[in-house]
Amino acid sequence: MILEIDSILRTTYAGFKYLIPPTLTSVHPIAGALTGGTRVTMRGTNLGEDASTGRGAYVGATFDGMSATNCGVEAGALVCSAPAGVAPSSVSVLLDIDGATSNTLTSIFTYLEPPVVNTLAPPSGYSNDPTPIVISGSNFGPLASTGLNPSATVYIGERECSNVTVVASNGTEMITCIVPPGHGPDALIVDIDGTNSSEPFIFTDYNDAGTFTFASDVYTVQEESDTNVTITVRRSTSLHPSPTLVQVSVADGTAESPNHFIAKTVDLDFAENVFEKSFSVDITAGTRKQSHPRSGVMDDRWALLSYSTITPRHGTAVAGSEAIILIQYRCSGVGYGCSLDWGIVTSYDRDPAIEPVLPEL
């Protein structure tokens, strides 16, 4: 190449390279946001030198006739920002290298609608541990296994999930990822190439379930026949305690036959913000023939309340002490140690020196 500068001819051997028309062989990714801006890498031949050398040719690309922006050759490939699409559809791409156009790859790039979330599983996790989740929906783009998918990011509030992967099962689009430990509840956001989902899915981080206790150590019943007793189970107050299934059993205690006491097993479902649950149990105190004077040792019977299982959805739970239902004989009339006070039958004369005989809790 010969340069003329101030009428002085000089010869330089930097060279000028004539390029033959380019060819386009692949596009990555093959899908992106309808709003445009996806950085697309296009590979082929005869694309000129990298822009970093300062000797690159003019380069450009069109998506169904719409011009891409911010184009440049990087590591031998043409990289551009895709223009905004007209509608969700597949478009054709061709290259322009200094006025020479490439072959066209037909319907090679797909404009996606905003991602849609249909389900989130599980919807909660333990605040101290990472939680794998699966999100199903649509418009997530090509599967990660193709290597042609656009960027996919999942957020729980301000926390960014790790190991985000677009997969499919039985024709259903899904994203798998891992939620880092933290404190919620927070909204789920799926970001596909800069376009966000808008469905109101919430992920909740639960703490330990707490300590479960009976509201009373001893429930006293003074009946001769079937008696309904209301038992209350409470748990310690905390922020976002884990939902928990508590199973309480009522054992027969000192019953001499099934007719004396009715054993029962009860399942209590504690939701997140539930700190107290009650249930009822019928206690049958059979008729007893006592000798005089009546004494607590002879008259009293008991049933034992205990926790069969406590199963928190997340974290741990603590079982408090057991409790007792104490059954005492009630007067049905004057006599046999029962006294009359102003015409009203009162409780029988218990020996004050004798306390009820109860198991140690």
C-alpha positions as CSV (number, residue, x, y, z in Angstrom):
1,M,0.0,0.0,0.0
2,I,1.4,3.5,-1.0
3,L,0.5,6.6,1.0
4,E,0.9,10.2,-0.2
5,I,1.6,12.7,2.6
6,D,2.5,16.3,1.6
7,S,3.3,15.2,-2.0
8,I,5.8,12.7,-0.6
9,L,5.1,9.1,-1.6
10,R,5.9,6.5,1.0
11,T,5.4,2.7,0.8
12,T,4.2,0.8,3.8
13,Y,4.0,-2.9,4.1
14,A,1.3,-3.0,6.8
15,G,-0.9,-4.4,4.1
16,F,-4.6,-4.2,3.2
17,K,-6.6,-7.3,3.3
18,Y,-9.5,-7.9,0.9
19,L,-12.2,-10.1,2.6
20,I,-14.3,-12.5,0.7
21,P,-18.0,-12.5,1.7
22,P,-18.6,-13.9,5.2
23,T,-20.3,-17.1,6.2
24,L,-22.5,-17.5,9.2
25,T,-22.5,-21.0,10.9
26,S,-24.0,-20.6,14.4
27,V,-25.7,-18.2,16.8
28,H,-25.5,-18.3,20.6
29,P,-27.8,-18.0,22.5
30,I,-30.7,-18.9,20.2
31,A,-33.3,-17.1,22.3
32,G,-33.6,-13.8,24.1
33,A,-35.8,-11.1,25.6
34,L,-38.5,-9.5,23.4
35,T,-37.3,-6.2,24.6
36,G,-33.9,-6.8,23.0
37,G,-30.4,-6.3,24.4
38,T,-29.4,-9.9,24.4
39,R,-25.7,-10.3,23.7
40,V,-25.5,-12.7,20.8
41,T,-22.3,-14.4,19.6
42,M,-22.3,-15.3,15.9
43,R,-19.6,-17.6,14.5
44,G,-18.5,-18.1,10.9
45,T,-15.7,-17.3,8.6
46,N,-14.2,-14.2,7.0
47,L,-15.3,-11.9,9.8
48,G,-12.2,-9.8,9.8
49,E,-9.8,-9.0,12.6
50,D,-10.8,-8.5,16.3
51,A,-11.8,-5.0,17.2
52,S,-9.1,-5.0,19.8
53,T,-6.4,-4.8,17.1
54,G,-7.8,-1.6,15.7
55,R,-7.7,-3.1,12.2
56,G,-11.1,-4.6,12.2
57,A,-13.6,-4.0,9.3
58,Y,-17.1,-2.5,9.7
59,V,-19.3,-5.2,11.1
60,G,-23.0,-5.6,11.7
61,A,-25.9,-8.0,11.8
62,T,-29.6,-7.9,11.2
63,F,-32.5,-9.9,12.8
64,D,-35.3,-10.1,10.3
65,G,-34.0,-6.8,8.8
66,M,-33.7,-5.0,12.2
67,S,-30.1,-3.9,12.9
68,A,-28.2,-5.1,15.9
69,T,-26.2,-2.7,18.0
70,N,-22.8,-2.6,19.7
71,C,-21.2,-5.0,17.3
72,G,-17.6,-6.1,17.3
73,V,-15.4,-9.0,16.5
74,E,-14.2,-10.7,19.7
75,A,-12.0,-13.8,19.6
76,G,-12.9,-14.4,16.0
77,A,-16.7,-14.2,16.5
78,L,-19.1,-11.4,15.9
79,V,-20.8,-10.2,19.1
80,C,-23.8,-7.9,19.0
81,S,-26.8,-6.8,21.1
82,A,-30.0,-8.1,19.6
83,P,-32.6,-5.5,18.6
84,A,-36.0,-5.4,20.2
85,G,-38.4,-7.9,18.6
86,V,-41.8,-7.0,17.1
87,A,-43.6,-10.1,18.6
88,P,-42.6,-13.4,20.2
89,S,-41.4,-15.3,17.2
90,S,-38.4,-16.9,15.5
91,V,-36.3,-14.6,13.2
92,S,-33.6,-15.0,10.7
93,V,-30.0,-13.6,11.1
94,L,-27.4,-12.5,8.6
95,L,-24.1,-10.7,8.9
96,D,-22.7,-7.6,7.2
97,I,-18.9,-7.3,7.0
98,D,-17.9,-4.0,5.4
99,G,-20.9,-4.2,3.1
100,A,-20.6,-7.8,2.2
101,T,-23.5,-9.9,3.5
102,S,-23.4,-13.5,4.7
103,N,-25.7,-16.4,4.1
104,T,-28.9,-16.2,6.2
105,L,-29.7,-18.6,9.1
106,T,-33.4,-18.9,8.9
107,S,-35.6,-18.8,12.1
108,I,-32.4,-19.2,14.2
109,F,-33.2,-16.7,17.0
110,T,-36.4,-16.7,19.1
111,Y,-37.8,-13.7,20.9
112,L,-39.3,-14.8,24.2
113,E,-42.3,-13.5,26.1
114,P,-41.6,-12.7,29.8
115,P,-41.1,-15.9,31.9
116,V,-44.2,-17.3,33.6
117,V,-44.1,-19.2,36.9
118,N,-46.8,-21.9,37.5
119,T,-45.5,-23.7,40.5
120,L,-42.8,-23.5,43.2
121,A,-41.7,-26.6,45.1
122,P,-41.1,-26.7,47.9
123,P,-42.5,-23.3,48.9
124,S,-40.4,-23.2,52.0
125,G,-37.1,-24.2,53.6
126,Y,-35.1,-24.1,56.8
127,S,-33.5,-20.7,57.5
128,N,-30.1,-22.3,58.4
129,D,-29.7,-24.6,55.3
130,P,-29.6,-24.1,51.5
131,T,-32.8,-25.4,49.9
132,P,-33.0,-27.0,46.4
133,I,-36.2,-25.8,44.6
134,V,-38.0,-26.6,41.3
135,I,-39.9,-24.0,39.4
136,S,-42.2,-24.9,36.6
137,G,-43.6,-22.5,34.0
138,S,-43.0,-21.3,30.5
139,N,-40.8,-19.0,28.4
140,F,-37.6,-20.1,30.1
141,G,-35.8,-20.5,26.8
142,P,-33.8,-23.5,25.4
143,L,-32.6,-26.2,27.9
144,A,-29.3,-25.7,29.5
145,S,-28.2,-29.0,28.1
146,T,-28.2,-27.5,24.5
147,G,-25.7,-24.9,25.5
148,L,-27.8,-22.4,23.5
149,N,-29.9,-20.9,26.3
150,P,-29.9,-17.3,27.3
151,S,-29.0,-16.2,30.8
152,A,-31.3,-17.4,33.6
153,T,-31.2,-16.0,37.1
154,V,-33.5,-16.8,40.1
155,Y,-33.9,-14.5,43.1
156,I,-35.6,-15.0,46.4
157,G,-36.0,-11.4,47.5
158,E,-32.5,-10.0,47.2
159,R,-30.8,-13.5,47.5
160,E,-29.6,-14.9,44.2
161,C,-30.0,-18.7,43.8
162,S,-27.1,-20.9,42.8
163,N,-26.8,-23.7,40.2
164,V,-29.7,-22.3,38.1
165,T,-30.4,-24.8,35.3
166,V,-33.2,-24.9,32.7
167,V,-34.6,-28.4,32.3
168,A,-37.7,-30.2,31.2
169,S,-39.8,-33.1,32.3
170,N,-42.7,-34.7,30.3
171,G,-42.9,-31.6,28.2
172,T,-43.0,-29.2,31.2
173,E,-40.4,-26.4,31.3
174,M,-38.6,-26.2,34.7
175,I,-35.8,-24.4,36.5
176,T,-33.8,-26.1,39.2
177,C,-31.7,-24.1,41.6
178,I,-30.6,-23.8,45.3
179,V,-31.9,-21.1,47.6
180,P,-29.1,-19.9,50.0
181,P,-29.9,-19.7,53.7
182,G,-31.7,-16.6,54.9
183,H,-34.7,-15.1,56.5
184,G,-38.0,-14.7,54.6
185,P,-40.7,-14.8,53.4
186,D,-39.6,-13.2,50.1
187,A,-40.9,-13.1,46.6
188,L,-39.7,-15.4,43.9
189,I,-38.4,-13.7,40.7
190,V,-37.3,-15.6,37.6
191,D,-35.1,-13.4,35.3
192,I,-34.6,-14.7,31.7
193,D,-32.2,-12.5,29.9
194,G,-33.2,-9.4,31.8
195,T,-37.0,-10.0,31.7
196,N,-38.7,-10.9,35.0
197,S,-41.6,-13.0,36.0
198,S,-44.4,-11.3,37.8
199,E,-46.4,-14.1,39.4
200,P,-46.9,-13.7,43.2
201,F,-45.0,-16.8,44.5
202,I,-43.5,-16.5,47.9
203,F,-40.7,-18.6,49.4
204,T,-40.7,-18.8,53.2
205,D,-37.7,-19.5,55.4
206,Y,-38.8,-21.2,58.6
207,N,-37.0,-21.3,62.0
208,D,-37.1,-24.2,64.5
209,A,-40.5,-25.3,65.5
210,G,-40.1,-24.4,69.2
211,T,-40.9,-26.1,72.5
212,F,-44.3,-27.8,72.9
213,T,-45.9,-28.1,76.4
214,F,-49.2,-28.9,77.9
215,A,-51.0,-25.8,79.3
216,S,-51.4,-27.6,82.7
217,D,-49.5,-30.3,84.5
218,V,-52.6,-31.8,86.0
219,Y,-56.2,-31.7,84.7
220,T,-58.7,-32.6,87.5
221,V,-62.0,-34.3,86.8
222,Q,-64.6,-35.0,89.4
223,E,-67.2,-37.2,87.7
224,E,-68.7,-40.6,88.1
225,S,-69.6,-40.9,84.4
226,D,-68.2,-39.9,81.0
227,T,-66.5,-36.6,81.3
228,N,-65.2,-34.4,78.5
229,V,-61.8,-32.8,79.2
230,T,-60.3,-30.1,77.1
231,I,-56.5,-30.4,76.7
232,T,-54.4,-27.5,75.5
233,V,-51.0,-27.8,73.9
234,R,-48.9,-24.7,73.5
235,R,-45.6,-23.9,71.8
236,S,-43.1,-21.2,72.5
237,T,-43.4,-18.0,70.6
238,S,-40.9,-17.2,67.8
239,L,-40.6,-15.6,64.4
240,H,-41.7,-17.9,61.5
241,P,-41.7,-21.2,63.5
242,S,-41.9,-24.2,61.2
243,P,-45.3,-25.8,60.7
244,T,-45.4,-28.9,62.8
245,L,-47.5,-32.1,63.3
246,V,-47.8,-33.0,66.9
247,Q,-49.3,-36.3,68.0
248,V,-50.5,-36.5,71.6
249,S,-51.5,-39.8,73.3
250,V,-53.7,-40.3,76.3
251,A,-52.6,-43.5,78.1
252,D,-54.9,-45.5,80.4
253,G,-52.8,-44.8,83.5
254,T,-54.1,-46.7,86.5
255,A,-57.3,-47.9,84.8
256,E,-58.3,-51.4,85.9
257,S,-60.4,-52.0,82.8
258,P,-61.1,-50.2,79.5
259,N,-64.4,-49.0,81.0
260,H,-62.5,-46.8,83.4
261,F,-60.6,-44.7,80.9
262,I,-60.7,-44.2,77.2
263,A,-57.3,-43.9,75.6
264,K,-57.0,-41.6,72.6
265,T,-54.4,-40.4,70.0
266,V,-54.8,-37.0,68.6
267,D,-53.0,-35.3,65.7
268,L,-52.6,-31.5,66.1
269,D,-51.4,-29.6,63.0
270,F,-49.6,-26.4,64.0
271,A,-49.4,-23.9,61.1
272,E,-46.7,-21.3,61.0
273,N,-48.3,-18.7,63.2
274,V,-50.4,-21.0,65.4
275,F,-49.1,-21.3,69.0
276,E,-51.9,-23.1,70.7
277,K,-54.1,-26.0,69.9
278,S,-56.8,-27.8,72.0
279,F,-58.6,-31.1,71.8
280,S,-61.1,-32.9,74.0
281,V,-61.1,-36.4,75.4
282,D,-63.8,-38.3,77.2
283,I,-62.6,-39.8,80.5
284,T,-64.8,-42.5,82.0
285,A,-64.7,-42.7,85.7
286,G,-66.4,-46.0,86.6
287,T,-68.6,-46.3,89.7
288,R,-66.6,-47.4,92.7
289,K,-67.8,-49.0,95.9
290,Q,-65.7,-47.4,98.6
291,S,-65.4,-48.0,102.3
292,H,-65.4,-45.3,105.0
293,P,-63.7,-42.9,105.3
294,R,-63.0,-42.1,101.6
295,S,-59.4,-41.4,100.8
296,G,-57.6,-40.0,97.8
297,V,-55.5,-43.1,97.4
298,M,-58.6,-45.3,97.0
299,D,-60.6,-42.9,94.9
300,D,-58.2,-41.3,92.5
301,R,-57.4,-42.6,89.1
302,W,-55.2,-41.0,86.4
303,A,-54.5,-40.9,82.7
304,L,-51.2,-39.9,81.3
305,L,-50.8,-37.3,78.5
306,S,-47.6,-37.5,76.4
307,Y,-46.2,-36.7,73.0
308,S,-46.1,-39.7,70.7
309,T,-44.3,-37.8,67.9
310,I,-43.5,-34.2,67.0
311,T,-42.6,-33.7,63.4
312,P,-41.6,-30.2,62.2
313,R,-41.6,-29.5,58.5
314,H,-38.2,-27.8,58.9
315,G,-35.6,-27.6,61.7
316,T,-36.0,-29.1,65.1
317,A,-38.7,-29.2,67.8
318,V,-38.6,-29.9,71.6
319,A,-41.1,-31.9,73.6
320,G,-42.0,-30.5,77.0
321,S,-43.0,-32.5,80.1
322,E,-45.9,-35.0,80.2
323,A,-49.2,-34.1,82.0
324,I,-51.8,-36.0,84.0
325,I,-55.6,-36.1,83.9
326,L,-56.6,-36.8,87.6
327,I,-60.0,-38.4,88.1
328,Q,-61.6,-38.0,91.4
329,Y,-64.9,-39.4,92.8
330,R,-67.7,-36.9,93.0
331,C,-70.6,-37.2,95.4
332,S,-73.9,-38.3,93.9
333,G,-75.8,-38.0,97.2
334,V,-75.6,-37.6,100.9
335,G,-73.9,-40.6,102.6
336,Y,-70.8,-42.6,102.1
337,G,-68.7,-39.8,103.4
338,C,-70.5,-37.0,101.4
339,S,-71.7,-34.0,103.4
340,L,-74.6,-31.7,103.1
341,D,-74.0,-27.9,103.2
342,W,-77.2,-25.7,103.2
343,G,-79.1,-28.3,101.1
344,I,-76.3,-28.8,98.6
345,V,-74.3,-32.0,98.3
346,T,-70.6,-31.2,98.5
347,S,-67.5,-33.2,97.8
348,Y,-66.8,-36.1,100.0
349,D,-64.6,-36.0,103.1
350,R,-61.1,-36.7,101.8
351,D,-58.5,-37.5,104.3
352,P,-56.3,-34.3,104.2
353,A,-53.3,-36.3,105.1
354,I,-53.5,-38.4,102.0
355,E,-52.4,-36.8,98.7
356,P,-53.3,-38.2,95.3
357,V,-51.0,-40.9,94.1
358,L,-49.6,-39.8,90.7
359,P,-46.7,-41.0,88.6
360,E,-43.6,-38.9,88.5
361,L,-43.4,-36.7,85.4
